[in-house]
Amino acid sequence: MSARITPAAPVVGLCLMALVLEGYDLLMYGTVVPSLLSYDSWNLDATQVGMLGSLAGVGMLVGALLAAAVADRWGRRRTLLTAVLVFSAAMGVCAFAPSPEVFGVGRVAVGLGAGVLMPTAAATLIEFAEPGARARSVALGFVGTSIGGILAGVLSLWLVPEYGFRAMFLAGMVPALVFLPVMLRYLPESPAYLNARGRHEAAAAIADRYHLQHAATSALAAPSPRRGLRALFGADRTVATLLFWGMTLVCLLVLFGVATWLPALMKSAGYPLGAALSFLLTLNVGGAAGALIGAVLADRYGIKPVTATFFVIAAVSLLLVATAPPLAVIYLLVLLAGVGTTGTQILLNTFVGTFYPASCRATGLGMALGVGRIGAIIGPTYGGLFVALGAGTTWQLLAFAVPAVVGAVLTLLVPRHTAADAVIPVAENVEQKAVS
């Protein structure tokens, strides 16, 4: 990774902070699963706790589809601000929920805001990145998701045993009170969006400030591009679009299934609660490392082979954890599982975003993540069903390894080029190189 500070660093930093909050809000749920199972006032069983975990996925599905519909039309800035406000307020709802039903509504709203944020942040990071470093820019922003998960793991070691699950949700709401005003003050609007709305002087000013001269002129030089869902199936993009949807679905199934059930699985395998929670912390450290290492490899060797390899790493590491190796080896394997789950999802955001031109980038990302949220919905419930059926730890981990192998196969089937290359402006052709 280059140590040079680029003009777009403030944008990366703001997206990073937003994704830290989002990552905490989503990935902390696994840390409170044992507490929810033992909370006598609600008397929840494993299937019900799994379903509550899946509700965030329902919200993310709706949010990602909403982002696909509005982010390219309403602007990146307004969409990002609204998303952070929604999921932060929803954490407060969960913290003070008097019943599982109200808690479930809060979980849906957390997912709704997160679902809007992720594709919009990815589109913003890609647009403000330097050519040839888009995977690194997206990784630097989206490593915030893993940092949020790491913070959740660290805080859970103290908050959950002492104060229960409510304290974890309250801790996810408070930082937004400070961050939202900073974001409102300093986050710029997308030059491509401003150009599309005829605000060429404002677009040029932002492009000059962040050294994005090509962004200020590309919308003017290009013919009127097709927008919306139709653009994802034009110019020979249909096969790639469907593959992206499938890849994201299986990746999020594994990611959210493992993140939700890993502490409970390890606790049932005989580890104390503190050790079980530390595995989730290790998983998120692996996700952060995987995002950064994978981005460097993707910019050098191509994003497709690196993404496929990361899927395989997830499958192999989960299978090896099931063999019950020594504790130090388990920590290493859980670290690699984080590389292959969260790390893979961040690579997929770059893969999808660089495949489509700016005119439909947020739509492409939103639809892929929207369909992928079906996997996020299935994952926690899928794991909960195996727990409820009494399946052993080996079978539970195998159940998550198989979808990861499917993801690797789908990745290798993505076409290297599209017919749209011939009509995309020069600035967009730079982006298409990352797909090959």
Legacy VTK file of the C-alpha trace (Angstrom):
# vtk DataFile Version 3.0
C-alpha trace
ASCII
DATASET POLYDATA
POINTS 436 float
0.000 0.000 0.000
1.351 3.446 -0.879
1.950 5.820 2.017
1.404 8.884 -0.159
-1.604 10.986 0.849
-3.823 11.558 -2.182
-6.261 14.463 -2.700
-9.141 12.011 -2.264
-7.955 10.996 1.238
-10.711 13.043 2.987
-13.382 11.202 0.994
-11.820 7.841 1.823
-11.616 8.865 5.480
-15.281 9.892 5.667
-16.430 6.701 3.941
-14.142 4.736 6.261
-15.743 6.268 9.352
-19.264 5.677 8.036
-18.388 2.042 7.337
-16.820 1.621 10.794
-20.185 2.555 12.295
-22.014 0.317 9.836
-19.624 -2.592 10.430
-20.072 -2.349 14.185
-23.841 -2.208 13.875
-24.008 -5.277 11.627
-21.223 -7.509 12.924
-21.817 -6.986 16.641
-24.893 -9.210 16.551
-22.849 -12.389 16.903
-21.406 -11.063 20.169
-24.862 -10.760 21.748
-26.277 -14.102 20.576
-25.255 -15.980 23.776
-26.683 -13.109 25.874
-29.971 -13.137 23.956
-30.267 -16.921 24.373
-29.878 -16.542 28.152
-32.135 -13.454 28.510
-34.964 -14.845 30.633
-37.375 -11.960 30.018
-37.682 -12.869 26.329
-37.084 -16.651 26.534
-35.782 -16.963 22.956
-34.576 -20.226 21.409
-31.819 -20.656 18.805
-34.186 -20.494 15.827
-35.771 -17.242 17.048
-32.377 -15.634 17.706
-31.271 -16.686 14.231
-34.397 -15.144 12.722
-33.764 -11.875 14.581
-30.273 -11.896 13.105
-31.717 -12.441 9.656
-33.994 -9.397 9.959
-31.013 -7.117 9.409
-30.527 -8.938 6.129
-34.132 -8.199 5.181
-33.492 -4.510 5.794
-30.242 -4.654 3.843
-32.057 -6.230 0.903
-34.580 -3.400 0.829
-31.867 -0.796 1.446
-29.586 -2.031 -1.311
-32.452 -2.084 -3.806
-33.426 1.396 -2.653
-29.844 2.558 -3.230
-29.988 1.073 -6.715
-33.106 3.138 -7.377
-32.053 6.481 -5.895
-28.273 6.876 -5.445
-27.591 7.617 -9.121
-30.570 10.014 -9.138
-30.506 11.724 -5.719
-26.742 12.013 -5.382
-24.168 10.127 -3.339
-23.867 12.713 -0.553
-27.516 12.920 0.440
-27.872 9.145 0.242
-24.831 8.482 2.458
-25.938 10.959 5.120
-29.441 9.494 5.272
-28.098 5.949 5.540
-25.861 6.733 8.531
-28.696 8.545 10.291
-31.097 5.636 9.811
-28.915 2.784 11.036
-27.558 4.786 13.980
-31.045 5.717 15.195
-32.088 2.093 14.779
-29.352 0.971 17.172
-31.037 3.123 19.813
-34.328 1.358 19.120
-32.639 -2.013 19.709
-30.936 -0.785 22.884
-34.227 0.225 24.518
-36.549 -2.340 22.909
-39.161 -3.568 25.435
-39.937 -6.714 23.429
-38.466 -8.996 20.748
-40.904 -7.512 18.229
-39.646 -3.951 18.723
-36.095 -5.276 18.732
-36.798 -6.939 15.373
-38.076 -3.668 13.907
-34.847 -2.016 15.006
-32.800 -4.772 13.368
-34.676 -4.278 10.088
-33.941 -0.529 10.230
-30.235 -1.182 10.959
-30.103 -3.307 7.833
-32.040 -0.730 5.808
-29.484 2.009 6.489
-26.539 -0.338 5.999
-28.005 -1.634 2.752
-28.204 1.893 1.347
-24.736 2.831 2.592
-22.611 0.039 1.137
-23.240 0.395 -2.628
-23.302 4.192 -2.373
-19.998 4.295 -0.483
-18.394 1.886 -2.958
-19.511 4.001 -5.928
-18.165 7.129 -4.220
-14.790 5.546 -3.440
-14.374 4.278 -6.996
-15.212 7.662 -8.502
-12.767 9.588 -6.300
-9.951 7.010 -6.587
-6.882 7.410 -8.759
-6.864 5.229 -11.923
-5.070 1.959 -11.268
-5.713 2.104 -7.514
-9.448 1.584 -7.312
-9.265 -1.735 -5.469
-7.000 -0.148 -2.866
-9.273 2.868 -2.466
-12.352 0.719 -1.958
-10.439 -1.550 0.423
-9.217 1.390 2.509
-12.791 2.598 2.870
-14.418 -0.787 3.370
-11.820 -1.974 5.866
-13.961 0.194 8.125
-16.531 -2.634 8.122
-13.947 -4.963 9.647
-12.681 -2.286 12.039
-16.256 -1.877 13.239
-16.438 -5.626 13.773
-13.118 -5.556 15.643
-14.401 -2.791 17.910
-17.532 -4.840 18.520
-15.420 -7.826 19.477
-13.242 -5.793 21.858
-16.169 -4.016 23.519
-18.137 -7.243 23.831
-15.440 -8.767 26.052
-16.286 -6.071 28.609
-19.852 -4.934 27.929
-21.664 -8.232 27.354
-20.596 -10.042 30.562
-21.113 -6.901 32.677
-24.167 -5.201 31.146
-25.766 -7.601 28.655
-26.764 -7.103 25.051
-28.405 -3.667 25.408
-25.113 -1.924 26.158
-23.640 -3.144 22.873
-26.443 -1.510 20.885
-26.206 1.735 22.844
-22.466 1.867 22.135
-23.253 1.658 18.423
-25.558 4.676 18.474
-23.512 7.276 20.368
-20.575 7.855 17.920
-22.936 8.967 15.143
-23.852 12.052 17.183
-20.303 13.306 16.611
-19.648 11.909 13.153
-22.786 13.014 11.299
-22.045 16.778 11.624
-18.493 16.168 10.333
-19.832 14.218 7.380
-22.397 16.933 6.645
-19.669 19.567 6.588
-16.949 17.850 4.568
-18.395 15.123 2.301
-18.404 16.289 -1.366
-20.979 15.415 -3.984
-20.166 13.186 -6.947
-18.932 15.200 -9.974
-20.588 12.670 -12.298
-23.926 13.236 -10.554
-23.534 17.026 -10.734
-22.679 16.863 -14.440
-25.707 14.668 -15.091
-27.842 17.386 -13.464
-26.281 20.141 -15.573
-24.257 21.618 -12.685
-21.017 21.607 -14.660
-19.256 24.413 -12.783
-19.831 22.744 -9.403
-18.675 19.418 -10.847
-15.518 20.998 -12.255
-14.729 22.692 -8.941
-14.974 19.414 -7.012
-13.022 17.539 -9.692
-10.230 20.132 -9.544
-10.134 20.052 -5.751
-9.692 16.274 -5.718
-7.585 16.084 -8.917
-10.355 14.307 -10.841
-10.260 16.273 -14.097
-11.489 13.286 -16.085
-14.583 13.057 -13.883
-15.483 16.642 -14.648
-15.515 16.087 -18.391
-16.498 12.477 -18.939
-20.228 13.093 -18.601
-19.981 15.870 -21.185
-17.914 13.853 -23.627
-20.014 10.711 -23.435
-23.233 10.095 -25.316
-26.326 9.946 -23.145
-25.780 6.684 -21.289
-28.460 4.187 -20.472
-29.334 4.294 -16.793
-31.206 2.164 -14.321
-31.783 -1.568 -14.303
-31.814 -1.845 -18.121
-28.188 -0.735 -18.244
-27.150 -3.827 -16.273
-28.477 -6.102 -19.010
-27.389 -4.098 -22.060
-24.086 -4.167 -23.934
-23.574 -7.912 -23.275
-23.551 -7.429 -19.499
-26.327 -9.930 -18.721
-24.132 -12.939 -17.877
-21.778 -10.908 -15.703
-24.686 -9.230 -13.901
-26.302 -12.558 -13.008
-22.959 -14.000 -11.892
-22.293 -10.971 -9.697
-25.672 -11.480 -8.049
-24.923 -15.139 -7.354
-21.398 -14.433 -6.059
-22.619 -11.760 -3.682
-25.470 -13.949 -2.440
-23.252 -16.893 -1.450
-20.559 -14.593 -0.022
-23.006 -12.812 2.271
-24.636 -16.087 3.277
-21.278 -17.359 4.523
-20.217 -14.005 6.011
-23.356 -13.359 8.058
-23.909 -16.995 8.935
-20.392 -17.410 10.313
-20.357 -13.984 12.028
-23.663 -14.753 13.753
-22.987 -18.292 14.912
-19.222 -18.590 15.383
-19.218 -17.524 19.086
-22.142 -19.818 19.904
-20.579 -22.714 17.989
-17.263 -22.354 19.767
-19.010 -22.008 23.135
-20.928 -25.228 22.468
-17.617 -26.867 21.566
-16.451 -26.249 25.135
-14.759 -22.857 25.007
-15.708 -20.258 27.670
-17.728 -17.197 26.596
-14.700 -14.894 26.593
-12.741 -17.201 24.288
-15.767 -17.705 22.020
-16.162 -13.936 21.649
-12.443 -13.568 20.921
-12.887 -15.825 17.894
-15.283 -13.266 16.424
-12.717 -10.558 17.081
-10.113 -12.667 15.240
-12.536 -13.189 12.353
-12.868 -9.430 11.881
-9.120 -8.836 12.139
-8.789 -11.328 9.289
-11.419 -9.425 7.311
-9.488 -6.170 7.661
-6.193 -7.811 6.693
-7.825 -9.624 3.804
-9.330 -6.424 2.420
-5.974 -4.626 2.321
-3.870 -7.557 1.111
-6.478 -8.558 -1.447
-6.672 -5.017 -2.815
-2.918 -4.866 -3.439
-2.996 -8.279 -5.124
-6.064 -7.352 -7.195
-4.500 -4.135 -8.521
-1.412 -6.136 -9.510
-2.745 -9.484 -10.724
-6.395 -8.808 -11.561
-9.410 -8.886 -9.329
-11.050 -12.053 -10.683
-8.364 -14.610 -9.738
-7.788 -12.978 -6.360
-11.519 -13.016 -5.535
-11.823 -16.686 -6.521
-8.805 -17.542 -4.368
-10.301 -15.757 -1.375
-13.514 -17.775 -1.710
-11.411 -20.957 -1.599
-9.538 -19.694 1.474
-12.876 -19.276 3.274
-13.983 -22.822 2.435
-10.696 -24.502 3.355
-10.260 -22.615 6.627
-13.783 -23.466 7.812
-13.291 -27.128 6.969
-10.017 -27.235 8.876
-11.566 -25.563 11.939
-14.026 -28.467 11.977
-11.117 -30.918 12.495
-10.560 -29.448 16.017
-6.840 -28.614 15.722
-4.859 -27.028 18.599
-6.138 -23.691 19.877
-3.374 -21.605 18.259
-4.136 -23.206 14.896
-7.859 -22.515 15.340
-7.122 -18.819 15.808
-5.051 -18.818 12.614
-7.812 -20.590 10.688
-10.477 -18.205 12.000
-8.218 -15.334 10.897
-8.096 -16.867 7.395
-11.874 -17.352 7.469
-12.150 -13.601 7.981
-9.853 -13.061 4.989
-12.124 -15.263 2.899
-15.464 -13.821 4.024
-15.322 -10.090 4.759
-12.197 -9.727 2.592
-13.979 -11.391 -0.316
-17.049 -9.168 0.021
-14.906 -6.039 -0.150
-13.187 -7.357 -3.265
-16.600 -8.074 -4.775
-17.640 -4.453 -4.225
-14.639 -3.369 -6.286
-15.186 -6.076 -8.903
-18.795 -5.048 -9.484
-18.170 -1.310 -9.272
-15.325 -1.285 -11.777
-17.267 -3.457 -14.216
-20.035 -0.897 -14.776
-19.664 2.694 -16.035
-20.349 5.642 -13.719
-23.838 6.189 -15.161
-25.084 2.890 -13.680
-22.396 2.054 -11.115
-24.482 2.623 -7.983
-27.360 0.759 -9.638
-25.097 -2.205 -10.420
-23.669 -2.270 -6.909
-27.075 -1.770 -5.313
-28.673 -4.606 -7.271
-25.789 -7.012 -6.604
-25.842 -6.225 -2.904
-29.649 -6.256 -2.894
-29.867 -9.742 -4.345
-26.911 -10.710 -2.177
-28.882 -9.723 0.912
-30.963 -12.820 0.332
-27.817 -14.625 1.431
-27.489 -12.344 4.462
-31.094 -13.177 5.346
-30.602 -16.909 4.868
-27.213 -17.145 6.581
-28.145 -16.638 10.270
-31.361 -18.683 9.957
-29.492 -21.361 7.986
-26.979 -21.691 10.820
-29.721 -21.583 13.447
-31.522 -24.498 11.809
-28.397 -26.657 12.027
-28.041 -25.743 15.711
-31.716 -26.509 16.373
-31.390 -29.886 14.605
-28.495 -30.792 16.866
-25.932 -31.077 14.092
-22.347 -31.265 15.308
-19.844 -28.452 14.876
-18.247 -30.255 11.913
-21.491 -30.354 9.932
-22.326 -26.760 10.815
-18.982 -25.511 9.502
-19.225 -27.739 6.417
-22.613 -26.162 5.687
-20.878 -22.773 5.334
-17.854 -24.090 3.432
-19.908 -25.449 0.531
-21.390 -22.064 -0.547
-17.875 -20.582 -0.496
-16.768 -23.170 -3.067
-19.783 -22.282 -5.210
-18.733 -18.626 -5.022
-15.249 -19.467 -6.336
-16.735 -21.292 -9.321
-19.101 -18.430 -10.161
-16.223 -15.937 -9.966
-14.182 -17.855 -12.531
-17.142 -17.756 -14.952
-17.324 -13.926 -15.108
-16.473 -12.745 -18.658
-13.195 -10.863 -19.045
-14.540 -8.162 -21.385
-17.834 -6.605 -22.382
-19.029 -5.165 -25.653
-19.520 -1.852 -23.839
-15.770 -1.276 -23.805
-15.939 0.242 -27.231
-18.408 2.973 -26.274
-17.387 3.826 -22.703
-15.380 7.071 -22.420
-11.659 6.998 -21.779
-12.073 7.564 -18.044
-14.357 4.547 -17.833
-12.076 2.331 -19.914
-9.446 2.741 -17.224
-11.879 1.219 -14.777
-12.660 -1.729 -17.031
-9.020 -2.863 -16.894
-9.507 -3.850 -13.262
-12.088 -6.437 -14.334
-9.710 -8.368 -16.564
LINES 1 437
436 0 1 2 3 4 5 6 7 8 9 10 11 12 13 14 15 16 17 18 19 20 21 22 23 24 25 26 27 28 29 30 31 32 33 34 35 36 37 38 39 40 41 42 43 44 45 46 47 48 49 50 51 52 53 54 55 56 57 58 59 60 61 62 63 64 65 66 67 68 69 70 71 72 73 74 75 76 77 78 79 80 81 82 83 84 85 86 87 88 89 90 91 92 93 94 95 96 97 98 99 100 101 102 103 104 105 106 107 108 109 110 111 112 113 114 115 116 117 118 119 120 121 122 123 124 125 126 127 128 129 130 131 132 133 134 135 136 137 138 139 140 141 142 143 144 145 146 147 148 149 150 151 152 153 154 155 156 157 158 159 160 161 162 163 164 165 166 167 168 169 170 171 172 173 174 175 176 177 178 179 180 181 182 183 184 185 186 187 188 189 190 191 192 193 194 195 196 197 198 199 200 201 202 203 204 205 206 207 208 209 210 211 212 213 214 215 216 217 218 219 220 221 222 223 224 225 226 227 228 229 230 231 232 233 234 235 236 237 238 239 240 241 242 243 244 245 246 247 248 249 250 251 252 253 254 255 256 257 258 259 260 261 262 263 264 265 266 267 268 269 270 271 272 273 274 275 276 277 278 279 280 281 282 283 284 285 286 287 288 289 290 291 292 293 294 295 296 297 298 299 300 301 302 303 304 305 306 307 308 309 310 311 312 313 314 315 316 317 318 319 320 321 322 323 324 325 326 327 328 329 330 331 332 333 334 335 336 337 338 339 340 341 342 343 344 345 346 347 348 349 350 351 352 353 354 355 356 357 358 359 360 361 362 363 364 365 366 367 368 369 370 371 372 373 374 375 376 377 378 379 380 381 382 383 384 385 386 387 388 389 390 391 392 393 394 395 396 397 398 399 400 401 402 403 404 405 406 407 408 409 410 411 412 413 414 415 416 417 418 419 420 421 422 423 424 425 426 427 428 429 430 431 432 433 434 435
